[in-house]
């Protein structure tokens, strides 16, 4: 309520100012207010604090004076340089702090210091009855709790103190502070009168160097270095760090002038606590390389990055972590929508990966891109900000790609051609990490290039020879026969060289089945057939065929390429063995070259026929 706009008013330099201060046994309070044109008071600000343990022991007049001085210091920015009125409910202060009256000689020293401080302000002091002094009195009885027991330093005093150049430490100061320092005074006495085994741990560092310690003009010396007392060490360290030298140079400089126990640690602490040095410090040393885990299958993890603006364009770089297979896409823009469209096309070609590694670019961290990855079940891994080495797989290929493109003279029409040449060469070159080319690990085979023409190819050589044989002179053009066409088939079992037949089926590119009679089918090559218009006699009997095919022994057997359609065998009075013998003794009407030999099937074959 007291800090609302209904109570407080803005500071106005044209209105009179008054400061009301009061003290209680536990705290002090102050109210800065304006006297309005109608005579009313409007507060500008309130302030209060608790008294420290020592301040609670003050006399009441000292507490009231403390409240007055503290209130003036608190509102220094409002009060300094203009007249104001001090209000107090302790009437003796109106005489002690009266700006026109002299200070009584018997005044306490504390009150004299307070009066001297207030003399720097233009004010009038006025007594106000406690019953009418409720605003400041209430603040003093309900003070703001302060955790700090020490009074806050005066910012104005600190500012002026920092403007003075500190004086250097002299030998006289070192001598004087050595005598006042309990430890160094004892060491000084031991050096002068002789050493004994020390019992104090603090003296052991000096005892270990007792042969080097001397006293020169009242100053302890360690060799040619002065031993600095504890009170002057911070000032000496500041002098050492005057030029903001590093730790090593500060230690080197200190070894020529000064010494005290654990001086090296103090120098290191000073250098590490200097804000200016820490803000301008170089980066820490790089840790050893921590490689990514190598995926066991292609397209399991891919690395993405943008290259550009380069050659007036932006390029989307995609590298497979397993095979190092690269993909490069020219991007009209680098928005999330365009990136997703290109990735969707590539995923349709190679499949959806399990992981995608990118930097923290806005295209990859947008909600649209995250939704695309989540929808396809892809885990998104981002690198540390401003640390491109984490995505080194893509960054290294960007460097290789830019270098290759800069080496070529680019134009709008040649860019895609040069990109294709670079990608073909890169994909077919063995990688330094895997030892295999990206094409072998990704596709399972090397890509064919113009360099393959240098090596002899046996398969191509055989194919070329076959093509030459087909086109060699003396060969007629390839002929084709249709089903049902009448032809003359080459006869290898009779006196007639050709027999008429009908094309029954085509069994191969150049092989056909020819029906030359009832239940008689031959298989012939196209070179063994000729187109003809001779009619085929389908009424001739198979047993009366005047042109049976003969084997080398002269008996009537079917050649390997002939297919004979045998009739169904039924049980009869004459066994099949007798029929076969009779068929073997049949004459063909032509003189046989070799004697006829009788062939008798084994008994199991006879039993087979009998069981049918």
C-alpha positions in Angstrom: 0.0 0.0 0.0 2.7 2.5 0.9 4.5 2.0 -2.4 1.3 2.4 -4.5 0.8 5.4 -6.8 -1.9 6.6 -4.4 0.7 7.3 -1.8 4.0 8.0 -3.5 4.8 10.9 -5.8 7.4 11.6 -8.4 10.5 13.6 -7.5 10.2 17.2 -8.5 13.3 19.5 -8.3 11.0 22.5 -7.9 9.2 21.3 -4.8 10.7 21.5 -1.2 12.4 18.4 0.1 12.4 17.1 3.7 13.9 14.0 5.2 12.4 12.4 8.4 14.6 10.0 10.3 14.1 8.0 13.5 15.6 5.1 15.4 14.3 2.3 17.6 16.2 -0.3 19.7 16.2 -2.7 16.8 16.3 -0.6 13.6 16.4 2.8 11.9 14.0 4.3 9.3 13.9 7.3 6.9 11.2 8.9 4.7 12.0 11.3 1.9 9.0 13.4 1.0 7.9 16.6 -0.9 6.0 19.5 0.7 3.2 20.1 -1.8 1.8 23.6 -2.7 -1.2 23.0 -0.4 1.1 22.2 2.6 0.6 18.5 2.6 3.4 15.9 2.5 3.7 13.3 -0.2 6.4 10.6 0.3 8.9 9.9 -2.5 10.7 6.9 -1.0 10.9 4.8 2.2 14.0 3.2 3.7 14.8 1.1 6.8 17.3 -1.5 8.0 18.1 -3.5 11.1 20.8 -2.5 13.5 23.8 -4.6 13.8 24.8 -6.2 17.1 27.3 -3.4 17.8 24.9 -0.6 16.8 22.3 -1.9 19.3 24.7 -1.1 22.1 24.8 2.6 21.0 23.2 5.2 23.2 19.9 6.6 22.1 21.4 9.9 20.9 23.9 7.9 18.8 21.2 5.8 17.3 19.2 8.9 16.4 22.3 10.5 14.8 23.1 7.2 13.0 19.6 7.2 11.5 20.0 10.8 10.3 23.4 10.2 8.7 22.3 6.8 7.2 19.2 8.5 5.7 21.3 11.3 4.1 23.6 8.7 2.6 20.7 6.6 1.4 19.1 9.4 -0.5 22.4 11.1 -1.5 21.3 11.4 -5.2 18.3 13.4 -4.2 19.8 15.6 -1.5 23.3 16.5 -2.6 23.5 20.0 -4.2 20.1 21.4 -3.0 18.6 22.6 0.3 16.4 20.2 2.3 14.9 20.0 5.8 16.0 17.3 8.3 13.2 16.2 10.7 14.1 14.4 14.0 12.2 13.6 17.2 15.4 13.9 19.3 15.7 17.5 20.2 19.4 17.5 21.3 20.4 16.8 17.7 19.0 20.0 16.5 21.9 21.8 18.3 24.6 19.3 17.6 23.8 19.1 13.9 22.7 22.7 13.5 24.5 24.1 10.4 24.9 27.6 11.9 26.0 26.6 15.4 29.5 25.5 16.5 30.0 22.0 17.7 30.4 21.7 21.5 33.8 20.7 22.6 32.5 17.9 24.8 30.7 16.2 21.9 31.5 12.5 21.5 33.9 11.6 18.7 31.2 9.7 16.8 28.8 12.6 16.7 31.7 14.9 15.6 32.3 12.6 12.6 28.6 12.7 11.8 28.4 16.4 12.0 31.5 16.8 9.8 29.8 14.6 7.2 26.6 16.5 7.3 28.5 19.8 6.8 28.9 18.9 3.2 25.1 19.3 2.6 22.8 22.3 2.6 20.0 21.7 5.1 18.1 23.0 8.0 17.3 20.8 11.0 13.9 20.9 12.8 12.5 19.1 15.8 9.2 17.2 15.3 7.2 15.6 18.1 7.2 11.8 18.3 3.4 11.8 18.0 3.6 13.6 14.7 6.6 11.5 13.6 4.8 8.3 12.9 6.0 7.6 9.4 9.8 7.3 10.2 9.0 5.8 13.7 7.0 3.0 12.2 9.7 2.1 9.7 12.3 2.0 12.5 10.2 -0.4 14.5 9.5 -2.7 11.5 12.8 -2.6 9.8 13.8 -4.5 6.7 15.9 -7.5 7.8 19.5 -7.2 6.6 21.6 -10.4 6.5 24.8 -8.3 6.2 26.2 -7.1 9.5 28.7 -4.7 8.1 27.6 -1.3 6.7 27.6 -1.1 3.0 30.5 0.9 1.6 29.8 4.4 0.4 29.8 4.2 -3.4 30.9 7.8 -3.7 33.8 7.1 -1.5 34.7 4.0 -3.3 34.7 5.9 -6.6 37.0 8.6 -5.4 39.3 6.0 -3.8 39.7 4.2 -7.0 40.9 7.3 -8.8 44.0 7.6 -6.7 47.1 5.8 -8.0 48.3 3.3 -5.3 51.7 4.0 -3.9 54.4 1.3 -4.4 55.5 -0.9 -1.6 58.9 0.3 -0.2 61.5 -1.3 1.9 60.5 0.8 4.9 57.0 -0.5 4.7 58.3 -4.1 4.5 60.5 -3.5 7.5 57.7 -2.0 9.5 55.1 -4.7 8.6 57.7 -7.4 9.2 58.1 -6.3 12.8 54.3 -6.2 13.2 53.7 -9.6 11.6 53.8 -12.3 14.4 55.2 -15.0 12.1 57.8 -12.9 10.4 58.9 -11.3 13.7 59.6 -14.8 15.1 61.5 -15.8 11.9 63.5 -12.6 12.1 64.4 -13.5 15.7 65.4 -17.0 14.7 67.6 -15.7 11.9 69.3 -13.3 14.2 69.8 -15.6 17.2 70.0 -19.1 15.6 67.6 -21.8 14.6 66.1 -24.6 16.6 63.8 -27.4 15.6 60.4 -25.7 14.9 57.2 -26.9 16.4 54.9 -24.6 14.5 53.9 -25.8 11.0 53.9 -22.2 9.7 57.7 -21.8 10.4 58.7 -25.1 8.6 58.8 -23.4 5.1 61.3 -20.9 6.5 63.2 -23.6 8.4 63.7 -25.6 5.2 65.4 -22.5 3.7 67.2 -21.4 6.8 70.6 -21.4 5.0 69.3 -18.9 2.5 67.5 -16.5 4.9 69.3 -13.3 6.0 68.4 -9.9 7.4 69.3 -6.8 5.5 68.4 -3.4 6.9 65.6 -5.0 9.0 64.1 -6.8 6.0 64.1 -10.6 5.7 65.9 -11.7 2.5 65.8 -15.1 0.8 68.9 -14.9 -1.3 68.4 -11.7 -3.3 64.6 -11.7 -2.8 62.6 -9.9 -0.1 60.2 -11.8 2.1 56.9 -9.9 2.0 54.6 -9.7 5.1 51.1 -11.0 4.7 49.6 -7.4 4.9 51.5 -6.2 1.8 51.1 -9.4 -0.3 47.9 -8.4 -2.1 49.4 -5.0 -3.0 52.6 -6.7 -4.3 50.6 -9.2 -6.3 48.6 -6.3 -7.9 51.9 -4.7 -8.8 53.1 -8.0 -10.4 49.9 -8.2 -12.4 50.1 -4.6 -13.5 50.7 -5.4 -17.2 48.2 -8.4 -17.1 51.0 -10.8 -17.7 50.4 -14.5 -17.7 51.0 -16.9 -14.9 54.4 -18.0 -16.2 55.8 -14.5 -16.6 54.4 -13.4 -13.3 56.2 -16.3 -11.6 59.4 -15.5 -13.5 59.2 -11.8 -12.4 58.5 -12.7 -8.8 61.6 -14.9 -8.6 63.7 -11.9 -9.2 62.3 -9.7 -6.4 60.0 -11.3 -3.8 59.1 -14.5 -1.9 56.7 -15.9 0.7 55.3 -19.4 1.3 53.0 -20.7 -1.4 53.6 -17.6 -3.6 53.1 -19.7 -6.8 49.5 -20.6 -5.8 48.8 -17.0 -4.9 50.0 -15.9 -8.4 47.9 -18.6 -10.1 44.8 -17.6 -8.1 45.3 -13.9 -8.9 45.6 -14.6 -12.7 42.5 -16.8 -12.7 40.4 -14.3 -10.7 41.3 -11.3 -12.9 38.1 -10.5 -14.9 39.9 -8.9 -17.8 42.3 -11.8 -18.3 39.6 -14.4 -18.1 37.4 -12.6 -20.6 40.2 -12.4 -23.1 41.6 -15.9 -22.5 42.3 -18.2 -25.4 40.3 -21.3 -25.9 41.2 -24.4 -23.9 43.2 -27.1 -25.6 41.3 -29.4 -27.8 40.5 -32.9 -26.5 41.5 -36.0 -28.4 39.3 -36.9 -31.3 36.2 -38.9 -30.4 34.9 -40.6 -33.6 31.3 -41.5 -34.2 30.3 -45.1 -33.9 30.5 -46.7 -37.4 27.1 -48.0 -38.6 27.0 -51.6 -39.7 24.6 -51.0 -42.6 24.4 -48.4 -45.3 22.0 -45.4 -44.9 21.6 -46.1 -41.1 22.9 -42.7 -40.1 23.3 -39.7 -42.4 24.9 -36.3 -41.8 23.3 -33.1 -43.2 24.6 -29.6 -43.7 24.3 -26.6 -46.0 27.1 -25.3 -48.1 27.0 -21.7 -49.2 26.3 -19.1 -50.2 28.7 -20.5 -52.7 28.8 -19.7 -56.5 25.6 -17.8 -56.0 23.7 -20.8 -54.7 23.0 -22.9 -51.6 23.8 -26.6 -51.6 22.3 -29.4 -49.4 25.0 -31.9 -48.4 24.0 -35.4 -47.4 26.7 -38.0 -46.4 26.1 -41.6 -45.4 28.1 -42.5 -42.3 28.6 -46.1 -43.3 29.7 -45.9 -46.9 30.6 -42.2 -47.1 28.2 -41.9 -50.1 27.5 -38.2 -50.8 24.4 -36.5 -52.2 24.4 -32.9 -53.3 21.3 -30.9 -54.1 21.1 -27.3 -55.4 18.6 -25.5 -53.2 16.5 -22.6 -54.4 16.1 -21.6 -50.7 17.0 -23.1 -47.3 13.6 -23.1 -45.7 12.4 -26.1 -43.8 9.8 -26.8 -46.5 12.3 -26.9 -49.3 14.6 -29.1 -47.2 11.9 -31.6 -46.4 10.9 -31.8 -50.1 14.5 -32.7 -51.1 14.8 -35.2 -48.2 11.5 -36.8 -49.1 12.8 -37.4 -52.7 16.1 -38.9 -51.5 14.4 -41.1 -48.9 12.1 -42.4 -51.6 15.3 -43.4 -53.6 17.4 -44.9 -50.8 15.0 -45.5 -47.9 14.4 -43.8 -44.5 17.5 -43.6 -42.3 17.4 -44.4 -38.6 19.4 -41.3 -37.5 20.0 -37.8 -38.9 22.8 -35.6 -37.6 22.6 -31.8 -38.2 23.8 -28.6 -36.7 21.5 -26.1 -34.9 20.4 -24.2 -38.0 16.8 -22.8 -38.0 15.9 -25.2 -40.8 16.7 -28.2 -38.7 15.3 -27.0 -35.4 12.0 -25.8 -36.7 8.8 -27.5 -35.6 8.0 -28.4 -39.2 11.3 -30.3 -39.6 10.9 -32.0 -36.2 7.4 -33.2 -37.1 8.7 -34.6 -40.4 11.4 -36.6 -38.6 9.0 -37.8 -35.9 6.5 -38.9 -38.4 9.1 -41.0 -40.2 10.5 -42.5 -37.0 13.9 -40.8 -37.4 16.1 -39.9 -34.4 17.4 -36.3 -34.7 20.9 -35.6 -33.3 22.2 -32.0 -33.1 25.7 -30.9 -32.6 27.0 -28.5 -29.9 26.4 -24.8 -30.9 29.3 -23.2 -32.6 31.2 -26.5 -32.8 31.1 -27.7 -36.4 33.7 -30.4 -35.8 30.9 -32.5 -34.1 29.3 -32.9 -37.6 32.7 -33.4 -39.2 31.5 -36.0 -41.6 29.4 -33.4 -43.5 31.8 -30.5 -42.9 34.8 -32.3 -44.4 32.8 -33.2 -47.5 31.7 -29.5 -47.8 35.4 -28.6 -47.9 36.2 -31.1 -50.6 33.1 -30.1 -52.6 34.0 -26.4 -52.5 37.6 -27.0 -53.4 36.6 -29.1 -56.4 34.1 -26.6 -57.6 36.6 -23.7 -57.3 39.1 -25.6 -59.4 36.6 -25.6 -62.4 35.6 -22.6 -64.4 32.0 -22.3 -63.5 29.0 -21.0 -65.5 25.3 -21.5 -65.2 25.3 -24.4 -67.6 28.4 -26.1 -66.4 27.7 -26.2 -62.7 25.5 -29.3 -62.9 27.9 -31.0 -65.3 30.9 -30.4 -63.0 28.9 -31.5 -60.0 28.1 -34.8 -61.7 31.7 -35.4 -62.7 32.9 -34.7 -59.1 30.3 -37.0 -57.5 31.0 -39.8 -60.0 34.8 -39.6 -59.2 34.3 -39.2 -55.5 31.9 -42.1 -55.2 34.2 -44.4 -57.1 37.4 -43.5 -55.2 38.5 -45.5 -52.2 37.9 -43.6 -49.0 40.8 -43.1 -46.6 38.8 -44.3 -43.6 37.0 -47.4 -44.9 39.6 -48.3 -47.6 36.7 -49.0 -50.0 34.9 -46.8 -52.5 31.5 -45.4 -51.4 29.9 -47.2 -54.3 31.1 -50.6 -53.3 29.9 -50.2 -49.7 26.6 -48.5 -50.7 25.7 -50.4 -53.9 27.8 -53.5 -53.6 29.6 -52.8 -56.9 31.9 -50.2 -58.4 30.5 -47.6 -60.8 31.5 -48.0 -64.4 33.5 -45.1 -65.7 35.5 -44.3 -68.9 38.6 -45.6 -67.1 37.1 -49.1 -67.4 37.8 -49.0 -71.1 41.5 -49.2 -70.4 41.3 -52.7 -68.9 40.7 -55.7 -71.2 37.2 -57.2 -70.9 36.9 -60.9 -71.8 33.1 -60.8 -71.8 33.0 -57.9 -74.2 35.6 -59.6 -76.4 33.6 -62.8 -76.6 30.4 -60.9 -77.4 32.2 -58.9 -80.1 33.5 -62.2 -81.7 30.0 -63.7 -81.6 28.6 -60.6 -83.3 31.4 -60.9 -86.0 30.5 -64.5 -86.5 26.8 -63.6 -87.0 27.6 -61.0 -89.6 30.3 -63.0 -91.4 29.9 -63.5 -95.1 28.5 -66.8 -96.2 25.7 -66.9 -93.6 22.2 -66.3 -94.8 20.0 -64.0 -92.8 18.2 -65.3 -89.8 15.0 -67.1 -90.9 11.8 -67.5 -88.8 9.1 -70.2 -89.3 5.6 -70.0 -88.1 3.5 -72.8 -86.5 1.6 -74.9 -89.1 4.0 -73.9 -91.9 5.0 -76.6 -94.4 8.7 -77.2 -94.6 11.3 -79.7 -95.8 13.2 -81.3 -92.9 16.6 -82.8 -93.3 16.5 -86.6 -93.2 19.4 -88.6 -91.7 17.9 -92.1 -91.7 17.0 -92.8 -95.3 17.9 -92.4 -98.9 15.9 -89.2 -99.3 17.8 -86.1 -98.2 14.6 -84.1 -97.3 11.2 -85.1 -96.0 8.2 -82.9 -96.0 6.7 -81.9 -92.7 4.7 -79.4 -90.7 6.0 -77.0 -88.0 4.5 -78.2 -84.8 6.2 -76.0 -82.2 9.2 -73.8 -81.6 11.4 -75.2 -78.8 14.1 -72.5 -78.9 15.3 -69.5 -80.7 16.4 -71.6 -83.7 14.9 -75.1 -82.9 11.6 -76.4 -84.0 9.5 -79.6 -83.7 8.5 -81.0 -87.2 5.7 -83.5 -87.8 6.8 -85.7 -90.7 4.1 -88.3 -90.3 1.5 -89.8 -88.0 3.0 -90.2 -84.6 6.4 -89.2 -85.9 7.9 -85.9 -84.8 11.4 -84.7 -85.4 13.4 -81.9 -83.7 15.4 -79.9 -86.1 17.6 -76.7 -86.2 16.6 -73.9 -88.5 19.6 -74.7 -90.7 18.1 -78.2 -91.1 14.8 -76.8 -92.4 13.6 -75.2 -95.6 10.4 -73.6 -96.4 8.3 -75.7 -98.9 4.9 -76.1 -100.4 5.0 -79.9 -100.7 2.0 -81.6 -99.1 2.5 -84.0 -96.3 1.0 -87.4 -96.5 -0.7 -88.0 -93.1 -2.2 -91.4 -94.1 1.1 -93.3 -94.2 1.7 -95.9 -91.5 4.6 -95.8 -89.2 5.6 -99.4 -89.8 5.6 -98.9 -93.6 7.7 -95.8 -93.5 10.1 -96.1 -96.3 12.6 -93.7 -94.7 13.4 -94.8 -91.2 16.3 -93.2 -89.5 19.3 -95.6 -89.2 22.0 -95.6 -86.5 25.6 -96.5 -87.0 24.9 -100.3 -86.5 22.3 -100.3 -89.3 19.3 -101.2 -87.2 16.2 -99.1 -87.0 16.5 -96.8 -84.0 15.2 -93.3 -83.2 17.9 -90.6 -83.2 18.4 -88.5 -80.1 16.7 -85.5 -81.6 13.6 -87.4 -82.7 10.5 -87.7 -80.6 8.4 -90.8 -81.3 4.8 -90.8 -80.2 4.3 -94.4 -79.0 0.7 -95.9 -78.9 -0.7 -97.3 -75.7 0.5 -100.9 -74.9 -2.2 -103.4 -74.1 -1.9 -107.1 -72.9 -2.0 -109.4 -75.9 -1.3 -113.1 -76.7 2.0 -112.3 -78.2 4.4 -110.8 -75.7 6.2 -107.5 -76.6 9.5 -109.4 -76.9 8.3 -111.3 -79.9 7.0 -108.2 -81.5 10.3 -106.4 -81.1 12.2 -109.3 -82.5 9.9 -109.4 -85.5 10.4 -105.7 -86.0 14.1 -106.2 -85.8 14.0 -108.8 -88.6 11.9 -106.5 -90.9 13.6 -105.4 -94.1 13.7 -101.9 -95.3 14.1 -102.6 -98.9 17.7 -101.4 -99.0 21.0 -103.2 -98.5 22.2 -103.0 -95.0 25.9 -102.3 -94.4 26.2 -104.2 -91.2 24.6 -107.6 -90.1 21.5 -107.4 -88.0 21.9 -108.0 -84.3 19.0 -109.2 -82.1 18.4 -107.1 -79.0 16.4 -108.7 -76.2 15.2 -106.5 -73.3 15.9 -107.7 -69.7 13.4 -109.8 -67.9 12.4 -106.9 -65.6 11.3 -105.0 -68.6 9.1 -107.9 -69.7 7.7 -108.1 -66.2 7.0 -104.4 -66.4 5.0 -104.8 -69.6 3.1 -107.8 -68.2 2.0 -105.8 -65.2 0.5 -103.0 -67.2 
